[in-house]
Amino acid sequence: MGVLIKLKQYLKPFKKKVDDWKFDRVALKHVGERYECPICGFCSKDLAPSGIDSIAAQKYATVGMGVRINMCWKCRAQDREKLLYLYLRDIEKIFDGHAMKILHMAPEQLISNRILQAKNVEYLCGDYFAKGYIYPPYVQNMNVLDLPFSDEIFDLVICNHVLEHIEDDRKAMRELFRILKRGGKGILQVPMTKKLIKTLEYPSVKTAQERLQMYGQIDHLRLYALDYKDRLEECGFKVELVSFPANVIEKYGLNENEDIYVCHKE
């Protein structure tokens, strides 16, 4: 197994070059003026379809998952990645040279590549290392339920599409709250449905097939609903829902139904 992992690590740069070449060839067929990717700057006439085509995702019109994911033809950024990048760039303005300390759990590589270049930003990345997966060298092995940091040291915490995988999600929320400075913010996005008031969560749902049928993905432990905000606030956050105007959503091909959950620590 160790030899196989080392071989995958060795071949990964070559595979990426081949994949990039394939996507660049495809992207050329979609050049246009309707959409612009905020991350790579590619302009296209349409967007690449992506997502998990599950019955539950369709039934609940799950935001951040399902079949309605619009992806950049060139860099493959999904709409939720573009949304996060725009928030960081245009609202938090982290690329403008402000000194800040950021923790990014389960980091999206396209976003990390940009933040790593930001001036005056102390940037730490963590993920729970799973067997068989290869992680970038800047990512440290961390458990969101027990983070290796003292209280109140980060200005910003980013933890997207993680909590739905955690059995005790409220403990994880409290841990993220703990390490934030007073006045700090957390960006804690999850797949969710706006069709339900109460989160779908059943202890009796155990198997991968049951989770796929109930929540839309085999490794999800719940499907968050409109009460997600209440869960976050129970753990100490003051939650602000942020969205961009219609012209920005149209320009960058965002999902008009996805709000940014900005979690303040006052």
C-alpha positions as CSV (number, residue, x, y, z in Angstrom):
1,M,0.0,0.0,0.0
2,G,2.8,2.4,0.9
3,V,4.5,1.8,-2.5
4,L,1.2,2.4,-4.3
5,I,0.7,5.7,-2.5
6,K,4.2,6.8,-3.3
7,L,3.6,5.9,-7.0
8,K,0.4,8.0,-7.0
9,Q,2.3,10.9,-5.5
10,Y,5.0,10.6,-8.1
11,L,2.6,10.4,-11.0
12,K,0.2,13.1,-9.7
13,P,2.0,16.1,-11.4
14,F,2.0,14.2,-14.8
15,K,-1.7,13.4,-14.4
16,K,-2.5,17.0,-13.7
17,K,-0.7,18.2,-16.8
18,V,-2.6,15.7,-18.9
19,D,-5.9,16.7,-17.3
20,D,-5.1,20.4,-17.7
21,W,-4.3,19.9,-21.4
22,K,-7.6,18.0,-21.9
23,F,-9.6,20.7,-20.1
24,D,-7.9,23.5,-22.0
25,R,-8.8,21.9,-25.3
26,V,-12.4,21.6,-24.2
27,A,-12.5,25.1,-22.8
28,L,-11.5,26.6,-26.1
29,K,-14.8,25.3,-27.5
30,H,-16.7,27.3,-24.9
31,V,-15.1,30.7,-25.2
32,G,-17.6,33.5,-25.0
33,E,-18.7,36.7,-23.1
34,R,-21.6,35.6,-21.0
35,Y,-19.8,34.3,-17.9
36,E,-16.4,35.1,-16.3
37,C,-14.6,32.9,-13.7
38,P,-13.4,35.1,-10.9
39,I,-10.7,32.7,-10.0
40,C,-8.9,32.1,-13.4
41,G,-10.5,34.9,-15.4
42,F,-11.8,32.5,-18.2
43,C,-14.8,33.9,-20.1
44,S,-17.3,31.5,-21.6
45,K,-20.6,31.3,-23.4
46,D,-21.9,28.7,-21.0
47,L,-20.9,26.7,-17.9
48,A,-19.8,23.1,-17.4
49,P,-22.4,20.8,-15.7
50,S,-21.3,19.0,-12.6
51,G,-22.7,17.5,-9.4
52,I,-24.1,14.4,-7.8
53,D,-27.3,13.2,-9.5
54,S,-29.1,11.7,-6.5
55,I,-32.8,11.4,-5.9
56,A,-32.6,13.2,-2.6
57,A,-30.6,16.1,-4.0
58,Q,-33.2,16.5,-6.7
59,K,-36.1,16.1,-4.3
60,Y,-34.8,18.7,-1.9
61,A,-33.1,21.0,-4.4
62,T,-30.0,20.7,-2.3
63,V,-27.8,23.9,-2.5
64,G,-24.1,23.2,-2.9
65,M,-24.7,19.7,-4.2
66,G,-26.9,17.9,-6.7
67,V,-27.1,18.4,-10.4
68,R,-27.3,22.2,-10.5
69,I,-23.6,22.9,-10.0
70,N,-22.1,25.3,-12.6
71,M,-18.4,24.8,-13.2
72,C,-15.7,26.8,-15.0
73,W,-14.6,25.0,-18.2
74,K,-11.0,26.0,-17.7
75,C,-10.0,25.8,-14.0
76,R,-13.0,23.6,-13.0
77,A,-14.1,25.9,-10.1
78,Q,-17.6,25.0,-8.9
79,D,-20.1,27.7,-8.2
80,R,-19.6,27.4,-4.4
81,E,-15.8,27.9,-4.8
82,K,-16.4,31.0,-7.0
83,L,-18.8,32.3,-4.3
84,L,-16.3,31.8,-1.5
85,Y,-13.5,33.4,-3.6
86,L,-15.6,36.5,-4.4
87,Y,-16.5,36.9,-0.7
88,L,-12.8,36.7,0.3
89,R,-11.7,39.1,-2.5
90,D,-14.5,41.7,-2.5
91,I,-15.9,41.7,1.0
92,E,-13.2,40.5,3.3
93,K,-10.5,41.9,0.9
94,I,-7.9,39.5,2.1
95,F,-5.8,40.1,-1.0
96,D,-5.4,43.8,-0.3
97,G,-2.4,43.4,2.1
98,H,-4.3,43.4,5.4
99,A,-2.5,41.4,8.2
100,M,-4.7,38.5,9.3
101,K,-4.5,34.9,10.5
102,I,-6.6,32.3,8.7
103,L,-7.4,28.7,9.4
104,H,-8.9,26.8,6.4
105,M,-10.2,23.3,7.1
106,A,-10.6,20.8,4.2
107,P,-9.3,23.6,1.9
108,E,-10.5,23.9,-1.7
109,Q,-7.2,23.8,-3.6
110,L,-8.2,26.5,-6.1
111,I,-8.9,28.9,-3.2
112,S,-5.7,27.8,-1.3
113,N,-3.5,28.5,-4.3
114,R,-4.7,32.1,-4.2
115,I,-4.5,32.7,-0.5
116,L,-1.0,31.2,-0.3
117,Q,0.0,34.2,-2.5
118,A,-1.7,36.8,-0.4
119,K,0.6,39.3,1.3
120,N,0.5,39.6,5.2
121,V,-1.8,36.6,5.6
122,E,-0.7,33.9,8.0
123,Y,-2.5,30.9,6.4
124,L,-2.9,27.5,8.0
125,C,-4.7,24.5,6.4
126,G,-6.0,21.4,8.1
127,D,-7.8,18.2,7.2
128,Y,-8.6,14.8,8.7
129,F,-6.3,12.6,6.8
130,A,-8.0,9.5,5.4
131,K,-6.1,6.4,4.2
132,G,-5.6,6.3,0.5
133,Y,-5.9,10.0,0.0
134,I,-3.0,12.4,-1.0
135,Y,-3.0,15.8,0.6
136,P,-1.0,18.9,-0.5
137,P,2.2,19.5,1.6
138,Y,0.7,22.7,3.1
139,V,-2.2,20.8,4.7
140,Q,-1.7,19.5,8.2
141,N,-3.5,16.5,9.8
142,M,-6.2,17.9,12.1
143,N,-9.5,16.9,13.6
144,V,-12.1,19.7,13.7
145,L,-13.4,18.2,16.9
146,D,-10.1,18.8,18.7
147,L,-8.1,21.5,17.0
148,P,-4.5,21.9,18.2
149,F,-4.7,25.7,18.9
150,S,-5.2,27.8,21.9
151,D,-8.3,30.0,22.3
152,E,-9.0,33.1,20.2
153,I,-6.1,33.2,17.7
154,F,-7.7,33.3,14.2
155,D,-9.2,36.3,12.5
156,L,-11.0,34.1,10.0
157,V,-11.9,30.4,9.9
158,I,-13.1,28.7,6.7
159,C,-14.7,25.3,7.0
160,N,-16.9,24.4,4.1
161,H,-18.7,21.1,3.4
162,V,-17.3,19.5,6.5
163,L,-19.9,19.6,9.2
164,E,-22.3,17.3,7.3
165,H,-19.7,14.5,7.7
166,I,-19.2,15.1,11.5
167,E,-21.4,13.0,13.9
168,D,-21.2,15.7,16.7
169,D,-21.5,18.8,14.5
170,R,-22.3,21.1,17.4
171,K,-19.0,20.1,19.1
172,A,-17.2,21.0,15.9
173,M,-19.0,24.4,15.7
174,R,-18.0,25.1,19.3
175,E,-14.4,24.2,18.6
176,L,-14.4,26.6,15.6
177,F,-15.9,29.3,17.8
178,R,-13.3,28.7,20.5
179,I,-10.3,29.4,18.2
180,L,-11.8,32.5,16.7
181,K,-10.7,35.9,18.0
182,R,-13.4,38.3,19.3
183,G,-14.5,40.2,16.2
184,G,-13.4,37.2,14.0
185,K,-15.5,35.5,11.5
186,G,-16.2,31.9,10.3
187,I,-17.4,30.9,6.8
188,L,-19.1,27.6,7.4
189,Q,-21.0,26.5,4.3
190,V,-22.8,23.2,4.1
191,P,-25.1,21.4,1.6
192,M,-28.6,22.4,2.6
193,T,-32.2,22.5,1.5
194,K,-34.4,25.6,1.7
195,K,-37.5,23.4,1.2
196,L,-37.4,22.2,4.9
197,I,-37.4,24.1,8.2
198,K,-35.9,21.3,10.2
199,T,-32.6,19.4,9.4
200,L,-33.0,15.8,8.3
201,E,-31.0,13.7,10.7
202,Y,-31.9,10.1,11.7
203,P,-29.7,8.0,14.0
204,S,-31.2,4.9,12.5
205,V,-29.7,5.8,9.0
206,K,-26.4,3.9,9.1
207,T,-25.5,2.4,5.7
208,A,-24.1,4.2,2.7
209,Q,-27.1,3.3,0.7
210,E,-29.5,4.7,3.3
211,R,-27.5,7.9,3.5
212,L,-27.6,8.3,-0.2
213,Q,-31.3,7.8,-0.3
214,M,-32.0,10.0,2.7
215,Y,-29.4,12.8,2.4
216,G,-28.1,12.6,-1.2
217,Q,-24.6,11.4,-0.5
218,I,-23.2,8.2,1.0
219,D,-20.9,9.9,3.6
220,H,-23.3,12.6,4.7
221,L,-24.8,12.2,8.2
222,R,-27.6,14.8,7.8
223,L,-29.1,17.2,5.3
224,Y,-29.2,20.7,6.8
225,A,-32.3,22.9,6.4
226,L,-33.3,26.4,7.4
227,D,-32.6,25.7,11.1
228,Y,-28.8,25.5,10.3
229,K,-28.5,29.1,11.4
230,D,-30.1,28.2,14.7
231,R,-27.5,25.4,15.3
232,L,-24.7,27.8,14.7
233,E,-26.2,30.5,17.0
234,E,-26.7,27.9,19.8
235,C,-22.9,27.4,19.7
236,G,-22.2,31.1,20.2
237,F,-22.1,32.6,16.7
238,K,-24.1,35.6,15.5
239,V,-25.0,34.5,11.9
240,E,-25.3,36.9,9.0
241,L,-26.6,35.6,5.6
242,V,-24.7,37.4,2.8
243,S,-25.6,37.2,-0.9
244,F,-24.4,39.0,-4.0
245,P,-26.7,41.1,-6.3
246,A,-28.3,39.5,-9.3
247,N,-25.8,41.1,-11.8
248,V,-22.8,39.5,-9.9
249,I,-24.6,36.1,-9.7
250,E,-25.2,36.2,-13.5
251,K,-21.8,37.4,-14.4
252,Y,-19.9,34.7,-12.5
253,G,-22.4,31.9,-12.9
254,L,-23.2,31.5,-9.2
255,N,-26.1,29.6,-7.6
256,E,-28.7,32.3,-6.9
257,N,-30.0,30.1,-4.0
258,E,-26.8,29.9,-2.1
259,D,-26.2,32.4,0.8
260,I,-22.9,32.8,2.6
261,Y,-23.2,31.9,6.3
262,V,-20.9,34.5,7.9
263,C,-20.5,33.5,11.6
264,H,-19.4,36.4,13.8
265,K,-17.8,36.0,17.2
266,E,-18.7,39.1,19.1
